[in-house]
Amino acid sequence: MLRLSPILSLYIGRQYLAAFLATLSVVSGIVLMFDIIELLRRASGKQSIGFFTVVEMALLKLPQMVQTLLPFAVMIGAMIVFWRLTRTRELVVTRAAGVSVWQFLAPIMILVFAVGLLMVTAFNPLASSLFSRYERLQDQAQIRLSNPLSFSSGFGLWLRETTGNRQTIIHAQTVRQDGLSLVLGGVSIFHLEDNRFTFRHDAKLGRIADQRIDLDKVWEIVPGRPSEPREHITLPTTLTISKIQDNFSSPETMSFWELPGFIRFTEESGFSAQKHRMYFQSLLASPILLCAMVLVAAVFSLRPNLRMGGVMIRLGGGVGAGFLLFFFSKVTFALGLSGTLPPALAAWSPAMVTLLAGLSTLFHLEDG
């Protein structure tokens, strides 16, 4: 069996990389345009938000969208390069020289796997940082419904509650769930009105339950007055455990390297980190998923005999298979979030099923 030469490998890899980058650029441009239109709609009627601010927000969100679009760009790019090489008879000559489909796919698979690793380890931290800035801009522009919330092992729990022109910022060094209440340790509560500090409460222990905050052994600090100790204070609040969990920092705002520590700290505090665990597992599985998309493209595109016809049908079948995989991944993701499936199984199932299906189909088509 003839081995694939380095020159041919570089040629195939260069052809694929060009098709992949072109596809990703076109799809990203279309998504960016629709994001700008959607943000303009949401920002309509707000005089403080200009067109350039909307464009900035869309650009900050785009890297996160690129991660979602990447499997489709990989598949469509592979279909384009396979069709081009078939149309120019280069694939026919390569196969006639004794190069099997596995040798032909090897440089593309290696390149795609490297892109997946780079995306997870390097691009994802950048995308998460930019997406976090995008969400902060949404909050400043008041076009996001939920209030921001940050929860990390390095800084404890941060909450912000807004009522009219008043804001309450809560910080707790430790946190744990006790039944239907939230027990806080080392609590500091900052009260602001019209974005100006008014007074502060520091307490050793606090509890959030039944739409109130109970503080024990409190110091009340008001500017211009001596600090006053109090044994117990009760403050009204609209915060509940469900609201706090629903408003956790979205997993998209956290990098691949931060997620394990966040998950560990969250679960040690008694909260559910199922969504973040699912997102982390899906990031781990993404390089395998990208390789599986190449196999899907090969199944529908590696046909050396153009006289068979049905080129558009095969291309449409490949795109349809990609959307079917997308739907399948969303179903398994929902099952993982609900706890019906373990997070690892739910996140890795789409990638592994697609990979095995592509391998078995190619074995059948190429080796009988």
C-alpha positions as CSV (number, residue, x, y, z in Angstrom):
1,M,0.0,0.0,0.0
2,L,1.4,3.4,-1.0
3,R,1.9,5.8,1.9
4,L,0.5,9.3,1.5
5,S,3.4,11.6,0.7
6,P,4.1,14.8,2.8
7,I,3.7,16.9,-0.3
8,L,0.2,15.5,-1.0
9,S,-0.7,15.8,2.6
10,L,0.3,19.5,2.7
11,Y,-1.6,20.1,-0.5
12,I,-4.8,18.4,0.8
13,G,-4.4,20.2,4.1
14,R,-4.0,23.6,2.4
15,Q,-7.0,23.0,0.2
16,Y,-9.1,22.1,3.2
17,L,-7.9,25.0,5.4
18,A,-8.8,27.5,2.7
19,A,-12.3,26.1,2.2
20,F,-12.8,25.9,6.0
21,L,-11.8,29.5,6.6
22,A,-13.8,30.8,3.7
23,T,-16.9,28.9,4.9
24,L,-16.4,30.0,8.5
25,S,-16.0,33.7,7.4
26,V,-19.2,33.6,5.3
27,V,-21.3,32.0,7.9
28,S,-19.9,34.2,10.7
29,G,-20.7,37.3,8.6
30,I,-24.3,36.2,8.1
31,V,-24.7,35.5,11.9
32,L,-23.1,38.9,12.7
33,M,-25.6,40.7,10.4
34,F,-28.6,39.0,12.1
35,D,-27.2,39.7,15.5
36,I,-26.9,43.4,14.7
37,I,-30.5,43.5,13.5
38,E,-31.7,41.7,16.6
39,L,-29.8,44.0,19.0
40,L,-31.0,47.1,17.1
41,R,-34.6,45.8,17.6
42,R,-34.0,45.2,21.3
43,A,-32.3,48.6,21.7
44,S,-35.0,50.6,19.9
45,G,-36.4,53.4,21.9
46,K,-33.2,53.7,24.1
47,Q,-31.6,57.0,23.1
48,S,-28.3,56.1,25.0
49,I,-27.5,53.2,22.7
50,G,-26.0,54.1,19.4
51,F,-25.4,52.1,16.3
52,F,-21.7,51.7,17.0
53,T,-22.5,50.4,20.5
54,V,-24.7,47.8,19.0
55,V,-22.0,46.8,16.5
56,E,-19.5,46.5,19.3
57,M,-21.9,44.2,21.3
58,A,-22.4,42.0,18.2
59,L,-18.7,41.7,17.7
60,L,-18.1,40.8,21.3
61,K,-20.7,38.1,21.0
62,L,-19.4,36.8,17.7
63,P,-16.5,34.6,19.0
64,Q,-18.9,32.7,21.2
65,M,-21.1,32.1,18.2
66,V,-18.1,30.9,16.2
67,Q,-17.7,28.0,18.6
68,T,-21.3,27.0,17.9
69,L,-20.9,27.4,14.1
70,L,-17.5,25.6,14.0
71,P,-18.9,22.0,13.4
72,F,-21.0,23.2,10.5
73,A,-18.1,25.1,9.0
74,V,-15.9,22.0,9.3
75,M,-18.4,19.9,7.6
76,I,-19.3,22.3,4.8
77,G,-15.6,23.1,4.2
78,A,-14.8,19.4,3.9
79,M,-17.7,18.9,1.4
80,I,-16.5,21.8,-0.7
81,V,-12.9,20.5,-0.9
82,F,-14.0,16.9,-1.6
83,W,-16.4,18.1,-4.4
84,R,-13.6,20.3,-5.9
85,L,-11.0,17.5,-5.9
86,T,-13.6,15.2,-7.4
87,R,-14.6,17.6,-10.1
88,T,-10.9,18.3,-11.1
89,R,-10.2,14.5,-11.2
90,E,-7.5,14.9,-8.6
91,L,-9.3,12.5,-6.2
92,V,-9.5,10.0,-9.0
93,V,-5.8,10.2,-9.7
94,T,-5.0,9.9,-6.0
95,R,-7.2,6.9,-5.6
96,A,-5.7,5.3,-8.7
97,A,-2.2,5.7,-7.2
98,G,-3.2,3.4,-4.4
99,V,-4.1,6.0,-1.8
100,S,-7.1,4.7,0.3
101,V,-9.8,7.0,1.7
102,W,-8.3,6.7,5.2
103,Q,-4.9,8.0,4.0
104,F,-6.7,10.7,2.1
105,L,-8.7,11.8,5.1
106,A,-5.7,11.6,7.6
107,P,-4.3,15.1,7.0
108,I,-7.7,16.7,7.2
109,M,-8.6,14.8,10.4
110,I,-5.3,15.7,12.0
111,L,-5.8,19.4,11.0
112,V,-9.4,19.4,12.3
113,F,-8.4,17.8,15.6
114,A,-5.7,20.4,16.0
115,V,-8.2,23.2,15.3
116,G,-10.5,21.6,18.0
117,L,-7.8,21.6,20.6
118,L,-6.8,25.1,19.8
119,M,-10.4,26.2,19.9
120,V,-10.9,24.7,23.4
121,T,-7.7,25.7,25.0
122,A,-6.9,29.1,23.5
123,F,-9.9,30.5,21.6
124,N,-12.5,29.6,24.3
125,P,-10.9,31.7,27.0
126,L,-10.9,34.7,24.7
127,A,-14.5,34.1,23.6
128,S,-15.7,33.7,27.2
129,S,-14.0,37.0,28.2
130,L,-15.5,38.9,25.3
131,F,-18.9,37.3,25.9
132,S,-18.7,38.4,29.6
133,R,-18.1,42.0,28.4
134,Y,-21.1,41.6,26.0
135,E,-23.3,40.7,28.9
136,R,-22.1,43.6,30.9
137,L,-22.9,45.9,28.1
138,Q,-26.4,44.4,27.9
139,D,-26.9,45.2,31.6
140,Q,-25.6,48.7,31.2
141,A,-28.0,49.2,28.2
142,Q,-30.8,47.5,30.2
143,I,-31.7,45.2,27.3
144,R,-31.2,42.0,29.3
145,L,-34.0,40.8,31.6
146,S,-31.9,39.2,34.4
147,N,-29.6,40.8,36.8
148,P,-25.9,39.8,36.7
149,L,-24.5,37.5,39.3
150,S,-21.0,36.4,39.9
151,F,-20.1,33.3,41.9
152,S,-16.5,32.1,42.1
153,S,-14.2,30.2,44.5
154,G,-11.7,33.1,44.6
155,F,-14.2,35.8,45.7
156,G,-17.1,34.0,47.1
157,L,-20.7,34.9,46.3
158,W,-21.7,38.2,44.8
159,L,-25.3,39.3,44.3
160,R,-26.9,42.5,43.1
161,E,-30.5,43.4,43.5
162,T,-32.0,46.5,41.8
163,T,-35.3,48.1,42.9
164,G,-36.1,51.4,41.2
165,N,-33.2,53.7,41.8
166,R,-31.9,51.6,44.7
167,Q,-29.3,48.9,44.5
168,T,-28.2,46.3,47.0
169,I,-24.9,44.5,46.5
170,I,-24.4,41.4,48.7
171,H,-21.0,39.7,49.2
172,A,-20.5,36.5,51.2
173,Q,-17.2,34.8,51.8
174,T,-18.9,31.4,52.3
175,V,-22.2,30.0,51.3
176,R,-24.2,26.8,51.7
177,Q,-27.7,25.7,51.1
178,D,-29.8,24.6,54.1
179,G,-33.2,23.3,52.9
180,L,-35.1,26.2,51.3
181,S,-32.7,28.9,52.7
182,L,-29.2,30.1,51.9
183,V,-26.8,30.4,54.8
184,L,-24.1,33.1,54.2
185,G,-20.9,33.6,56.2
186,G,-18.8,36.8,56.4
187,V,-21.6,38.9,54.8
188,S,-21.2,42.5,53.6
189,I,-24.2,44.3,52.2
190,F,-23.7,47.6,50.3
191,H,-26.8,49.9,49.9
192,L,-26.7,52.4,47.0
193,E,-29.2,55.0,45.8
194,D,-28.8,56.7,42.4
195,N,-25.5,54.9,42.1
196,R,-24.2,56.6,45.3
197,F,-23.2,54.7,48.4
198,T,-25.6,55.3,51.4
199,F,-24.8,52.8,54.1
200,R,-23.4,49.3,54.7
201,H,-24.1,46.2,56.8
202,D,-21.3,43.8,57.9
203,A,-22.4,40.5,59.6
204,K,-20.8,37.3,60.7
205,L,-23.8,35.3,59.6
206,G,-26.7,35.8,57.3
207,R,-29.6,33.8,55.9
208,I,-31.7,34.4,52.8
209,A,-35.2,32.8,53.0
210,D,-38.9,33.8,52.6
211,Q,-38.0,37.0,50.8
212,R,-35.9,38.4,53.6
213,I,-32.3,38.6,54.7
214,D,-31.7,37.8,58.4
215,L,-28.3,39.1,59.7
216,D,-26.8,38.3,63.1
217,K,-24.1,40.2,64.9
218,V,-24.2,43.2,62.5
219,W,-22.2,46.4,62.2
220,E,-24.1,49.2,60.5
221,I,-21.8,51.7,58.8
222,V,-23.1,55.0,57.7
223,P,-20.8,57.7,56.2
224,G,-20.2,60.5,58.7
225,R,-21.4,58.5,61.7
226,P,-19.8,56.1,64.1
227,S,-20.4,52.4,63.4
228,E,-23.2,50.9,65.4
229,P,-23.3,47.2,66.5
230,R,-26.7,45.4,66.3
231,E,-27.6,41.9,67.4
232,H,-30.0,41.2,64.6
233,I,-31.3,42.9,61.4
234,T,-33.9,41.8,58.9
235,L,-33.9,43.3,55.4
236,P,-36.5,42.7,52.6
237,T,-35.4,41.1,49.4
238,T,-36.8,39.6,46.2
239,L,-33.9,37.0,46.0
240,T,-34.7,33.3,46.2
241,I,-32.6,30.2,45.8
242,S,-34.2,29.5,42.4
243,K,-33.5,33.1,41.2
244,I,-29.9,32.8,42.4
245,Q,-29.4,29.6,40.6
246,D,-31.1,30.8,37.4
247,N,-28.8,33.9,37.4
248,F,-25.5,32.2,37.9
249,S,-22.8,33.4,35.6
250,S,-23.6,31.6,32.3
251,P,-21.1,28.9,31.4
252,E,-20.4,30.8,28.2
253,T,-18.8,33.6,30.2
254,M,-16.3,31.2,31.9
255,S,-13.2,29.8,30.2
256,F,-12.4,26.2,29.8
257,W,-9.7,26.5,32.5
258,E,-12.0,28.2,35.0
259,L,-14.9,25.8,34.8
260,P,-13.6,22.9,36.9
261,G,-12.9,25.1,39.9
262,F,-16.3,26.8,39.5
263,I,-18.1,23.5,39.3
264,R,-16.3,22.1,42.4
265,F,-17.0,25.3,44.5
266,T,-20.6,25.4,43.4
267,E,-21.3,21.8,44.3
268,E,-19.5,22.1,47.6
269,S,-21.8,25.0,48.4
270,G,-24.9,22.8,47.8
271,F,-25.9,24.2,44.5
272,S,-26.4,22.4,41.2
273,A,-23.7,23.0,38.6
274,Q,-25.3,20.7,36.0
275,K,-25.4,23.3,33.3
276,H,-21.7,24.2,33.7
277,R,-20.7,20.6,33.9
278,M,-22.6,19.9,30.7
279,Y,-20.9,22.8,29.0
280,F,-17.5,21.7,30.2
281,Q,-18.1,18.1,28.9
282,S,-19.3,19.4,25.6
283,L,-16.0,21.4,25.2
284,L,-14.0,18.3,26.0
285,A,-15.9,16.4,23.3
286,S,-15.7,19.1,20.6
287,P,-12.5,18.0,18.9
288,I,-14.0,14.5,18.5
289,L,-17.2,16.1,17.2
290,L,-15.3,18.1,14.5
291,C,-13.5,14.9,13.3
292,A,-16.9,13.2,13.1
293,M,-18.2,16.0,11.0
294,V,-15.4,15.4,8.5
295,L,-16.5,11.8,8.2
296,V,-20.1,12.9,7.6
297,A,-18.9,15.1,4.8
298,A,-16.8,12.2,3.4
299,V,-19.8,9.9,3.4
300,F,-21.8,12.3,1.2
301,S,-19.0,13.8,-0.9
302,L,-16.3,11.2,-1.7
303,R,-17.8,9.8,-4.9
304,P,-15.2,9.6,-7.6
305,N,-17.7,8.9,-10.4
306,L,-19.4,12.2,-11.2
307,R,-21.6,10.4,-13.8
308,M,-23.6,8.9,-11.0
309,G,-25.4,12.3,-10.7
310,G,-27.3,13.4,-7.7
311,V,-24.6,15.9,-6.6
312,M,-27.1,18.3,-5.1
313,I,-29.0,15.5,-3.4
314,R,-25.8,14.3,-1.8
315,L,-24.8,17.8,-0.7
316,G,-28.3,18.4,0.7
317,G,-28.1,15.1,2.5
318,G,-24.9,16.2,4.1
319,V,-26.3,19.5,5.3
320,G,-29.5,17.6,6.5
321,A,-27.3,15.2,8.4
322,G,-25.5,18.1,10.1
323,F,-28.8,19.7,11.2
324,L,-30.0,16.3,12.4
325,L,-26.9,16.0,14.5
326,F,-27.5,19.6,15.9
327,F,-31.0,18.6,16.9
328,F,-29.7,15.4,18.5
329,S,-27.1,17.3,20.5
330,K,-29.8,19.7,21.8
331,V,-32.0,16.8,22.9
332,T,-29.1,15.1,24.7
333,F,-28.1,18.4,26.2
334,A,-31.6,18.9,27.6
335,L,-31.6,15.4,29.0
336,G,-28.3,16.0,30.6
337,L,-29.6,19.3,32.2
338,S,-32.7,17.5,33.6
339,G,-30.5,14.8,35.1
340,T,-32.1,12.1,33.0
341,L,-28.6,11.3,31.5
342,P,-25.2,11.7,33.2
343,P,-23.5,14.9,31.9
344,A,-20.6,13.0,30.3
345,L,-22.9,10.6,28.5
346,A,-25.2,13.4,27.3
347,A,-22.3,15.6,26.1
348,W,-20.2,12.9,24.4
349,S,-23.1,10.9,22.8
350,P,-23.6,13.1,19.7
351,A,-19.8,13.1,18.9
352,M,-19.3,9.4,19.5
353,V,-22.5,8.3,17.7
354,T,-21.7,10.5,14.7
355,L,-18.1,9.2,14.7
356,L,-19.1,5.6,14.8
357,A,-21.8,6.1,12.2
358,G,-19.4,7.8,9.8
359,L,-16.7,5.2,10.3
360,S,-19.1,2.3,9.7
361,T,-20.6,3.9,6.6
362,L,-17.2,4.6,5.1
363,F,-16.1,1.1,5.8
364,H,-19.2,-0.2,4.0
365,L,-18.7,2.2,1.0
366,E,-15.0,1.7,0.6
367,D,-14.3,-1.8,1.7
368,G,-17.6,-3.5,1.0
